[in-house]
Amino acid sequence: MTRITTRSYPFRNAEMLRQQGVHPVLARLYAARGLADMRELSSEFAALIAPSGLLHIDVAAAFLADAIGAGKKLVIVADYDCDGATACAVALRGLRALGANVDFIVPNRFEYGYGLTPEIVALTVREKAPDIIVTVDNGIASIDGVAEAKRLGIEVVVTDHHLPGDALPDARVIVNPNQPSCGFPSKNLAGVGVMFYVLLALRAELRRRGVFDAQNQPKLDTLLDLVALGTVADVVKLDANNRILVAQGLKRMRAGRMHPGIAALFRAAGREARRATPFDLGFALGPRLNAAGRLADMSLGIECLTTDDEGRAWAIAQQLDTINRERRDIEADMQDTALALLDSFDPHNNTTISVFDETWHQGVIGIVASRLKDKFYRPTITFAPGGEGLIKGSGRSIAGFHLRDALDLVSKHAPTLIQKFGGHAMAAGLTIGADNFEAFSRAFEAVGREWLTQNQLERVIETDGTLEDAYFTTQFIELIDEQVWGQGFAPPVFCDEFRVLNQRILKEKHLKLMLERNGRRYDAIWFGHVDDLPERALIAYRLDANEYNGVTRVQLMVEHAQPA
């Protein structure tokens, strides 16, 4: 069940923004998203929250400055998704620019799983001989791994953004906005954002020690294209601080001042960097980088982001594009299997979905969970074989259902059921015994029944209401595209009643429409939908500038439609 609603907004705030010079429609959109002051819209670098607000960041900066001064060897232990890869690239490029001797290692997810485990510590010692390990986008849950590193005389700096468990690892220092007692105002930094902040603090410490001055210090803003990509791809909330990081990165991309790997990924995806949007980062670049960690080895993705050789970057980007095509094929097969397994699934009698197939690929279950969650609008966990009698699950959630907390509750109710778990509100992962699948499904469903109301299980398409005829223009679309929209700062979706003049099915899977309102006609398309619309329909849509044969026209991208 899906219903369309209109966001309310404080008229007074919209009016204040309009009086400060904001476009009237944008003023209404911003007010509906909780903004009341022009200053919150600033995308200038100077408006970033200062690093000093992050707990222990000064300790981390002093420790790393000492390590650089003593010529110690640092090894980055990265995560195998886009946030982990960009955080690793930012750490490598930034630390090298600041004078560090630094290398990296990224665990193969199928052999080693996630995070700094004792096995990864052993591998790192064997292959890289570090004095110090720095984790990026992981580590907050690595109690055993940190203990093993300490036992071997290796100090660990944890930089992470995930939610901590009941205990923290005994690391030399932890920088994580979500650790207890950290008063940093933005809890939404991605892993790459945390690492970028550590570099800012380290550079300030090196300035204080006289290693650099304001004139000769390395420019860290050159890393913002990487920071923007990781932030958008990790689907963290784009609060005011994250919007600045993303806006600055997009600005560099549009001006052509990006790293060769980012430029190559745009080219491989068939997108134009000069018109880069958060949508490109989340749906074109991110998936190509993620594909390496899903099906192969994320070292390839990290090399793409760290090479300065344009030819090499282009060769890797093409390889990543091929891997991503393979990922899509695997995903399509898995989705067909999942829908067959859920053939008798009754959404009215179930609040959650748990599904397992022994042919599934561990690297792709998260995407399949996401697709099923979108289709059925239920918190969904998909499982694939994990070897040695285990299965690994990847989950995606809906608004109002904190997935990591739900797994925590299952684990407290039945302590032997889950071997390990971790994640966020909207996405989480876990490992269970294969013979515990049915018991887990029942326990997870019990939490769903306890936490979710019938209202929460209805998909709500929130819109910004009607759009005046005057704004169906490519100029207005350009104005919208200049803003940073994304998770927690939703892109504008408008809603109006239209007459459906004609409709036909494209490529057997999309609905192409000609709509009319107030005597004006509009092209529209509803991707992934083939059912006919009635003659009069209430349509929720996004505006898109569609370029064809050198002519750019306004096209409506249908999000949902229902009889008017």
N, C-alpha and C positions, 0 to 999 in steps of 0.2 A: 504494500500500500504506500503510495507516494502522494503527498499533497503540497501545493504551492502556498507559501506565505509571503507576506511583505514585511521587511525589517522596519521596525519603528525607529525614529531618530528624534533627538531633542531639537526642536525647531530653533530654539534660542542659540544653540551651538552652531547650527548650520548658518544662521543669520550672521553670527559673529565672524565666522570664517569667510563668509561672502563679503562682509564689510572690510575684511583684511585683504581682499583682492583675489580670493579663490573663486574659480569658475562656479556658477550656481549649482550645476549638477554635481560637480566634485565636492562642493561644500556639503551637500546632502549625503553623498556617499561616505565622506569622512566622518561626519557626525554620527551616521548609523554604525560606524565601526569604532565609536568611542573616543574620537579625537575632538578636542575642544580648542586647541591652540595651534597656531601656525608653527610654533617652535617644534612641535612633535612631528612636523612634516619635513624638518630639515634633513637633507641628505648629505650635508657637508661633513667631512672627516672630523673637523674640530668639535662637532656635536656628539661624538662618541662618548660613552661613559668611560671615565678614566680607569686604567688597569688597577690602580691602588685599591679599588673596591673589592677585588677578588682575594679571598682569604689565602694567606701564605704565598701570594705571588711574589712578594719582596724576598722571601726566603728562597723561593725557586730561582729568582733572578740572581741573587748573590751566589747561590750554590753553583749555578751554571757558569757564571762569570769566573768563579774560582777554577772550575773544571777546564774552561777554555784557556785560562792563564797557565794552568799546569800541563796543558797539552794532553789531557785525558781523552780516551776514545769513548764517544757517545754512540749508542745504537738505538735507533727508533724502532719500537715494536708497534706495528700499525694494525688497523682492522681492515677487513677485506671488502668494505663497501665504499661508495663514492666519498662519503664523509671521511672515512679512514684513509683513503688514497690521497685526497686533497690535503688532509691534515699532515700526512707523511711528507708530501711534496713541499708544503709550507715550512715544515720543520727542517727538512734537508736544505732547501734554498736559503731560508732565513738564518739557520745556525751557521751554515758555511759562510754566508756574507758577514756574519759577526765573528768569524775567525775560528769556528769549532772544527775539530776532526770528527766527522759524523758519517755513519752508515745506517742502513735500515734492514729490517727483516719483516716479512708479512707472512703469517701462518697460512698454510693451505687449509681452508676451512674443513675439507673432507678428512684430512689426516689429524689435524690438531684441534679443531673446534675454535671457539672464540676466546680472545683475551690472553693475558699473560699467564699461561699455565706452567707448572713445573717442567713439562715436556718442551715448551717453547723456550724457557730459560736454558735448558740443556742444549737445545739446538742453536740458540744464539751464542752461547759460550763456545760451542764446537766450531761454528762457522765464522763468527765475527769477533770473538775475544774482547768483549766490551769491558770498560771500567765502570760505565754508568749506563743503565737502561732508561730510556724515556718512552713511556707509553703515550700514544695518541688515540683518542676516541675509544679507549678501553682502559681497564686497570682498576676501576673503582671496586670491582667484585673479586679481584685477583689475589685473595688472601694467601693461598698456598703458593702461587707463583712468586709473589714478592718475598715470602718467607724463604723459598728455595734460593732466590737471587742473593738474599742477605747471607744465607748459609755459605754461599760461594764467594762472599766478600764483594758482591756487586751492589752498588747503591741504585735505588729506583726512584725516578721522578714520575709520578702519575699525572697525566693531563687527560681529563675525561669530562663528559657532561651527563652521563647516564645516572640514574637514581641509585644511591648506595643501598646496600642491604643493612642488616642490623649491626654488622661490624665493618670497620674499615681496614684495609691492608696496612701493615706496618712499614710504609714506604718512607724514604728520606723526606719527601714533601709531596702533598697532593694539591693540585689546583683543579677545582671542579665547582662551578657555581651552585651545584645541587648538594654539596656536602653539608653536614650540620654546621651551624654557626656562620655560614658564608652569607654576608649581607649584600652581595652583588645584586643590584636592582633587576638585571635581566637574567632570569633562570633559564632562558631559552637559547643560549649560545650553543651552536653545534660543536662537535669535537674540533673542527678546523678553526672555529672562532676562538676557542679556549687556547689553542696553540698559538694563534696569531697574537693574542693578548700576552702570552708568556714572552714572545719575542719583543713586543713593545716594551715590557718591563725590563727585559734583559738588556736591550739597547740603552735604555735610560740608565741602568746600573753601570754599563760600560762607559757611558758618557761621564757619569759621576766619578769613575776611576781614572778618567783622562785618556782612555783608549781611543775614544772618538770625541769630536766636537760637533756642534750643530751643522758645520759646513761639510765635514768629511764622513759623517755617519752614513751607513748603508740605508738606502731608501726601502722601507718595508711596504710602502703603499703599492709597490710593483707586484705584491703577492695577492692583491685584493680580487683579481679575477678568479684565483683558486679558492679564496675564502667564499666568494659569492656562489660558486658552483657547489661546493660542499654544503653550504648552508641551505640552499634551495633543495638540493637533491636529498638531504636528510629529513626534509619535511618538518623542520622545527618551526615553532611559531615565529612569524615575522613581526616581532614587536619593533618599537621605534629604533632600538639599537641594531637589531639584525637588518632592518630595512636600510640603515645607513651603509652597513657592510656590503649588502647586495647592490644597492644603488651605485656605490663607488666602483664595485667590480664591473657592473654592466657598463658604466661610463667608460671604463678602460677598454672593454671589448668593442664598444661602438666606435671608439676612436682608433681602433686598430692596435692599441698598446697592450696586447695580451701575450702570454707565453705561447711558443710554437705548438705545444700539445693542445691547448684550448682552441687555437685557430684551426688546427687540423681536425679536431672533433666537430667543429662547426661545419667544415667542408665535407667531412664524411657523412654528416647528418643531412646535408643539403640545405643548411640554414645559413642566413646571412648575419655575420657578426655585427655588421654596422647597424642592424636593427634588432639586436639581442634583447630578449625579454626573459623574465623568470620562467615562463613556459618552456622556452628553448632549453634552459638549464635543467629543468625538472623532467622534461619528456623527450629530449633529443640527446643532449650530452650525457646527462646522468646515467641513463640506461646503458649507453655504449660502454661507459667506464665500469659500471656495475657488472656488466656481462662477464668481464674478465674474472671477477671474484666469484661469480655464480658458477661458471662452467670450467674455468681454467685456473690461472694464477694471477692475483692482483698485482704482482711485480710488474707485469706488462703495462697495466694502467698507470702505475707509479712512474715507470720509465717514460711513458708518454708525457706525463706532467713535469718531469724533471730534465728531459733532454733539451738542449739549446740548438740542436741540429734539426732544421725544418724538414729535411728529407726523411730523417729517422722518425720524427713525430708523425709525418704523413703516412709512412709505412705502417707504424703501429696503429694509427687511427683506422686505417683500412682493415687491419687485422681485427681490431675491436668491433668494427662494424660487421664483419663476417661472423664473429662469435655471437654478436647480438641477434643476427638473423637466425642462427642456430637455436639460440635461447627462445626466440619467438615460436619456432616450429615445435620445440619440446613443450613449451607452455601451452600451445594450442591443443596438442595431444592430451596433455595432463588435464586441461580444462574439460575436454570432451569426456574423459574418464570420470572426472569429479561429478559432472552433471549426470552421467549414467548412474553413478553410485548414489546420487541424491535424488534419483528419479521419484522415489516415494516420499521425499522429505516434505513435511507439512509445516510451513512457517508458522501457522496459527498455534501449533502445539509445541513449538521449540523456540527457545530464546537464543540458542547458540548452535554453531556447527563445528563438529570435529570429523575429519575425514582422512583416511589412510589408504594408500595403495602401494604394494611392494615393488611396482615398476617405476615409481616416481623418482625424480631427480632432486636431491637435497638442495641444490643451488637455486631451484626455481619455485619451490613450494610457497615462498613468501608472496610472489607475484600472483600465484593461483589463489592463495588465501584472500588477497586484495580484490581479485575479480569476483570471487564468490561472495565476499562481504558486500561488494557493490550490488550484485544481483539480488541477493536475498535480504540485505540489510540486517545481518546478524553478526555478532562477534564470531570470527571464524579462525580455526586452527587447522592447517593441513600438515600431514606427517609423511615422511619418507624414510626408507630404511637407513639406519645409522651404523650398521655393522655390529657384530658381537651381541646379537639379541636385543639391540636398542633401536628405537625410532626417534627421529628428530622432528620437532614441530616448529612451524613458524606461524605466528598469529597476527591478524589485523582486527582492529576494533571499530566501534561506532561511538558517536558522541555520548558521554555520560557513563561509559563502561571502561574503567581503568584496567587495562589488560594485565599489566605487571602485578597490580594489587590483587587481581582475581586469581592469578597463578599462586601468589603468596598465600591467599586464603585456602586454596585447594591443598597446598603443601602443608599448611598448619592443621587442616582437618584430617588429612591422610599423609602423614610424614614419609611413608615409604613409596608413595606414588610417583613423585617427580624427582629425578636424580639431580637436575640443575635447571635453573631458569634465570631470565634477566630481560630487561627492556624498558619500555616507556608505557605511557597511557595507551597509545594507539597502536603500538607494534611491540611484539615480544617473541622470544624464542625459548624452547625447552627441550629436554631430553627425558624420555621415559622408557621403561622396558616394553618391548613389543607386546608381551602378554598382558600389559596393563592398559592397553588402549581403551577397551570397553569401560573399565572402571574409571579411567580418567574422563572419558566423554560424559559419564553420568555425574561425576563430581563437578565438572566444568558447567554442565547444564544446571546443576543445583544452584551454583553461584549466580548464573544468569537469571534463574527464576526468582532468586532472593533480591537481586539488585535492579532488575529492569522492569519498568512498567510498560503497559501496552502502548502508551503514547511514545515512549522512547524507541519502540520497535517500528515506528512508522518513519519512513524516510521523509524528511522535510526539505523541500527546495526553497531556501531563503532567497528572496529577490529584493531588488531595490525599487519595485513598483514600476509605474509607467515611465516611458521616456518620451519627451516632447518631439514632435516631427522634425523640428529644426536641428536636432542633434544626430539624425541618421546620416552623418557625413564622415568622410575619411579624415577630415581635420579633427573632429571630436574623437575618433578612434585613436589618432596619433597622440592626442592629449592624454587619453586613458593609458595608452601603452608606455607613456613616459613615467608613469607611477610604478612603484614596486608593490605588486599584489601577490598573495600566496597564502600559505597556511596561517590561519589566525588573523588574516587581513584580506578577506575574501575578494577575489576579482568581481567586478560589477556584473550582476545578472539582472536584466530588466524583465518586466512581465506585462503583456498587453493582450487584448483580444484581437484576433485577426480573422479575415475570411480566407479560406483555403481555396485558391483558384485552380491550381492543379498540383498533382503529386505523382512521382514515379520512383521506382526502386533502382538504385545505382549499384552495380557490381554485386547484386543479390543480398546486400547487407546494409545499405544506407537509404534513407528517405530524402529525396530531393523535392523541395516545395517552392511554389510561387504563392506568396501571401499578399494580402491587401489590407490596408488600414487607412482610413481618412482619404480614400481616393489615390493613395500612393502604393506602388508595388515593390515588393522586396523578395530577392532570392533568399532561400534558407535551406539548411541541410541538418538532418538529425542522424548523427553517426550511430551505427550499430542498432538501428531501429527500422523495422520494415512494415509495421502495422499502419493501415490507413488512418488518417485523421478525419473527424467530421467536418462539415462545411464551415462551421464556426468553432474556433478553438481558442482556449486561453493558453498562451505560450510563454514559457520562461526561456530567455535567450541571452546569449552574449553577442556583442558586435564584433565583426571581423572584417578586415579589409582584404578582399579576394582579388589577386592580380591575375589577369588572364589576357593573353595577346597584347601585353603592354598597357592594358586599361585596368585601373583599380576601381572596384565597386564595393559598396557595402553589402555584406552578406550576414544573415542571422544564423548563429550556431545554436540550434535548439537543444536545451538542457532537459526540458520536459514539456509535455502538452497534455491537456485534458479538455473534454467538451466544455464549451463556454456556457 
